[in-house]
Amino acid sequence: MDFGLRDRRALVTAASKGLGRACAEALIAEGARVYICSRDPQSIEATGHAIGAAGWSAADVSRQQDVEAVVRGAVETLGGLDIVVANAGGPPPGVFQTTPLDAWDVAFQLTLMSAVRLVREALPHIKGSEQGRVIFITSITARQPIANLVLSNAFRGAVTGLAKTLSRELGPDQITVNCIAPGAILTERVRELESRPDSPIGRYGDPAEVGAACAFLCSRQAAYITGQTLGIDGGWLMGVH
């Protein structure tokens, strides 16, 4: 199936490894031209060469000036933007009673405001696209809070609310806005958290499976799907939505 992504211009953040890299690789495999960033200059350069990215730069998406620079770099390199995949490293684990207030400020900037800033900077360029797509990589915690992840539980839900709001506001411009909510996908973060693949499928998810979902939501076939959260969790979530 042709997803209509050949020569589409995409920016994927936090893409040196894990879910961001998987999304970038899936888009490149479909013919998109992809610009990537992450905080580590050496890692993002190595990944850029390895996956055949069109361009890359080091950026901390929790900082406004870095977001401005990375969007500017993507637009200059690609000649515009059709797709933004907003991804950021997850906030540290912890429970409410022992999480210091400054950790809330850091998580707010990293998880919620990075998404806000990326869309604000990229939107003027995406509005000129015939296939505008915004994808937020969130977490299954946005639908089902998980013990010892109070920061993720709070701010991933906020990003989901943002996505739902944007889907209404940007619908007239034919821009779709969706979330991907991974469960126990085998990344470094899951290894650090020692998460178990507690799902009917009985295994960890592969980052490439998240990448495939991202490519589909960016496709022309997904033009009538917006404001949705797609769980990639092996059936772990038991709620009916």
Secondary structure, DSSP 8 states (H G I E B T S, - for coil): ---S-TT-EEEESS-SSHHHHHHHHHHHHTT-EEEEEES-HHHHHHHHHHHT-SEEEE--TTSHHHHHHHHHHHHHHHTS-SEEEE-------B-GGG--HHHHHHHIIIIIIHHHHHHHHHHHHHTT-SS-EEEEE--GGGTS--TTBHHHHHHHHHHHHHHHHHHHHHGGGT-EEEEEEE-SB-SHHHHHHT----STT-S-B-HHHHHHHHHHHHSGGGTT--S-EEEESTT------
